[in-house]
Amino acid sequence: MKYKVFTAVFVLCCLLPSVGMLFLPPTQAAANERLSPKPMLQKEDGSWNTDVLGQVADYIADHFALRQQMVTANAALQTPLWATSPAEDVIYGKDGWLYYAATLDDYQNHATLSDAEAAQIAQTIADMQAYCEARGATFLFTIAPNKNSLYPENMPARYLQSDSPGNYELVAPYLKEYGVNYADLFTFLSEQDETLYLRTDSHWTNRGAAIAHDFLMETLGLPYTAFGEASYATENTHRGDLYEMLYPTGTAREAQQQYEINFSYVTPPRTAEDILIQTTSEGAPNGRLILCRDSFGNTLHPFLAADFREAVITRQMPYPLEQVQEGDTVIVEIVERNLANILKYPPELGNLFVGDSVE
């Protein structure tokens, strides 16, 4: 009898993940995770989808019932026992530090760009600057360092670094050669005595964003609120994106700084990840800002918004530089790991030297 009970329990456990898909809510993606979409028998052009069986397998693997709970339990067992991450997008470092696996090539100095591509990136940015300046705007470009570029000491020792230049090291000299107005956050942030990136997240802290804001505004030579010197409260409120990918149903929170920042949203964003965010700040010392940014702008943009009467904060790529007007300040921020996106999504600058569209 006991064998029958054991067999029944075993079969039930095996069936629960798949059968549970019929009754439990759909599995949601964790942080930056991308789950496989529902498979379709036919493609958009009406032809039969010959990969449908493989797509079904991928879909079930990503959406089976209680998946996030099982993923969390598996990670909670593996990380303390083996000091390694079962999540392919997360690197488990020393002292519980988590790193984004997409930064590994940069960390190990495995350049994914050729020298010609690095030069083309810098040339494209120089063209963007010329375009904005021709319209009477001020332009500033900056690169947010990857977390392990600033804080490599907690990376696992098995990831060896080569002596060759990585993507950033290839691009940086060309920025200077082509006269790009560049704010060097690598040097500035590395000189700070405090840790400015989150332990369980791929991004900087609010404190890091505040100090980066001060540096960008100082580089521009514009009046600004010195948030680096402002008071703040610290609360355990932050759920790290890497932590969420590793432990989807985990409940731990990390300390995050909370500042008082005076500005208003034109329309309240759904999340800080919205493609377009617009703000106003009555009495701010500067005119209009166009901030072309990525996820590092989630915490950076509120500080900048406080210093401009209007701000257009966009994640659109190619960058919508056709919106630039006389008197604007244009800041382009991109994280180190995404430098190649400037080649992949070059902005439309066809009217750069055409007088009828550039004033």
C-alpha positions, 0 to 999 in steps of 0.5 A: 500500500505504501508503494502505491501512495508513494507512486501516487504522490510522485505522479501528482508532483510530476503533473502539478507543474503542467496541469497547474497551468490550467488553473493557476495565474500565468507565470510573470517574468522576473525583472529583466527576464524574457519568457517565451511567447505562446507558440502559433501554428501559423506565422504572420504570413500565413505559412505553417510554423515548422518550429511549433513543437520546439516553441511549445517546449520552450513555452512550457519550460518558462510558464509551468505552474509554481515555476517562480517558487521552484526557481527561488527554492533552487537558487536558495539551495545552490547559492550558499552551498556552491557559491554559484548562480543557477540563473544564466543572467546572474553572476553570484559574487562574493559577500552576496554581490550579484552581477549582470552576466551581460557585462562579462565580456566588458569585465574580461576585456573581450571586445565585441567591437572592432577598432573601426566600429569603435571609431564609428560609434564616436563619429556617430556621437560627434555627428549627434553633437554637431546636429544639436549644436546646429539647432542651438542646443547644448550637448553632453554624452556620458557612459554609465559604467557597468557595476563590475567595472567599478567594483570588480573585487567581488567578482568570482575569481574564475572570470579572468581578465585579459590585458586587451582593451574592451569596448569602452577602452576602444571607444573612449580615445575616439570620443576625445579625438572627435571632440565629443563633449564627454562626461567621464563617469568612469573616472569620477565615480571611481574616485569616490570613497563610498559604494555607489552601486547596489549589491543586488542590482545592476544599477547605481544607488540613488546616492550614486545617481545624485552624485552623477547628476552633480557631475553632469551639471557641473560639466555642462556649466549650468546652475543646479541643486547640489544633491550630493550635499543634500540630506537623505533618509535610508530605508530598506525598500529596494528589490534588486533586479538581479535579486529578483531574477535569481529569487523571483519570489524572494522578499529581501530588500536592500537599503536605498537612499530617499531624497526630497526632489521638487518636480512634477510629472506631466502625466504620471508614468506607469513605471520608471521604465516608460519610453517617454516621461515628461516633467516640469519644475516651476522656478528651475534655473534652466530651460528644457532638457532632452534626456536620452537614456537607458535604465540608469536614467530611472534614478538619474532623471528625477534629479535632473528634472528638478533643475529644468523647467521642462524635461523630455526623458526618452528611452526611444532608439534611435534617439529622437533628436529631431525634437531638439530646439534652440536653447535645449540641453541634450544629455545622452546617457548609455550604459557601458554594456550597451555601447554597440546599440549606437551602431545598431540604432543610429539616429536619423541625422539626414538634415544635419547640413540642410539649412531648411531644417536646422536653424 
